[in-house]
Amino acid sequence: MAVNLGSNDGGDLAENADINITPFIDVILVLLIIFMVAAPLSTVDVPVELPVSAAPQQPRPEKPIFVSVKADLGVALGEDAVDRPALGAALDAATKGNKDERIFLRADKGVPYGELMGVMNLLRGAGYLKVGLVGLEDMSGGGQP
């Protein structure tokens, strides 16, 4: 409790029921500074070698549509090479305009991640949002160590 030291008639000290929030503000500011210093330390650039997928295989459609990014960064739709600007039109022809068709995207092991994302952006720009990434199956029964 706080005490009011102002003058009063009876000479008795009257109680003041106000809450002192200064220590609370001090604690909040210290926590804010701690989190401001710790937040940049929690994001670390770590080189990652992605493992082989061990997820159960999903059923394949009758005639899947594969978009492949080759080692030379060329793009192919099925077996046919396609220029990147013409990928949307070629997909429209292959899917007969059905934008809900799942597109299977696969890339050579040596393709940079940025190039793969560029092809995914082309697919998204063409309206194909259902994209499945194709990888090798792990035949050993477990992931890589």
N, C-alpha and C positions, 0 to 999 in steps of 0.2 A: 504494500500500500504506500501511496505517496502522502506526504504531509505538506499542508499549505502553511508556509511560514509568514503569511501576510498578517496584518494587524486585525484583531477582532475584539469584540467587547468583553468577553469573559476572561480573557487571558489564556483560555484553553486552546490547544492546537486542534483544528478541525481536520478531519480526514478528507483526502481527495481521492475519488474513485477512478481517476484517469489511468489508463494503461500506458506504461512506458514502452514504446516500441523501438527505441534507439538500439538496444542490443539485438533485436530481431532483424533490423535493417542491416546492422553490421555483419551478422551471420550470413544473410542473403548475399551481400556484396562479396564476402570472402568466397562463398560457394560459386558465385558467378565468375570470379577470377579464376578459380580452380578449373572450372569447366572450359573457360576460354583458352586456358593454357593446355589442357589435356585433349581437347577435341582434335587439333591438328596432328597430335601424336598418334591418334587411333587409326588414321588412314595411312597405310604403308603401301608403297609400291613393291609388290612381290612378283617375281617372274613365275608364271604358272604354266605347267605342262599338263594339259587337260587329259584325264584318264579315259580309257575306253568305257563305253556305256555298258552297264550290267543290267539295265532295265529289261523287263520282259518284252519280247517283240510284239508289236501291235499288228493286227491283221491288215494286210495290204489291200488297197482297192484293186479292182479288176485291171484297170489300165492306169497306173500311177504316172503323174507328170513330174519328171525330174528336170531340175535346172542345175547344171554343173558348172563349177568354176574350175577351169583347168590350171595346171601348173604355170602355163604361160599367161595366166590371168584372162584368157578368153572365156566366153560364156557360151554354153550349149544348152539347147532345149531338146531333151531326149538325146538323139544322136546327131542333130543338126546344129552347126555353129550359128550363133545369133549375135548381131551387134548389140551392145548395151542399150542404145537409144530405141532399138526396135524390139526389145524384150517384151514390153507391155502388149504390143500389137500381136506378137507371135503367141503369147500366152492366151490372149483373147481368142485367137483362131484355134488353139489347141483345146481350150475349155469350152468353146462355143459361147463365150461371154459369161459363163457361170463363175462369178467372183467368189463363191463359197467353196469352190473346188480346192482341195488341199494340194499345195505345191511342196514337193520334196526337194530340199536344197542340199546339195553335197558339194564338197570342195576338196581339192588336193591338199595333202598334209602340209605342203610348203606354202600355201596361199596365206598372205598376211591377213590378220583379223580385220583390218580396216577395209580390205577389198571385199571380204565376205559381207561386212556390214553395208558396203556400198550396193551390193547386189540385193540385199534384203530391203534397203531403202527404195530401190527400183521396183521391187515387188509390191511394197507398201504403196508407193506412188501410183502404181497401176491398179490398185484396189484389191490386191490379193493379200489378205491378212492371215489366212490359215497357212502357215509355213512350218513344215517339219524339217528338222535337221537330220541328216543321215550320217551315221557313223558305223564303224566296224563293231560287230558283236564280240563280246568277251567270251571266248569259248572255254576259258579255264574255270568259270563259275564264280569268280570274284573280281574285284576291281584291282587296279595296279597298286602296289605298295607306295 
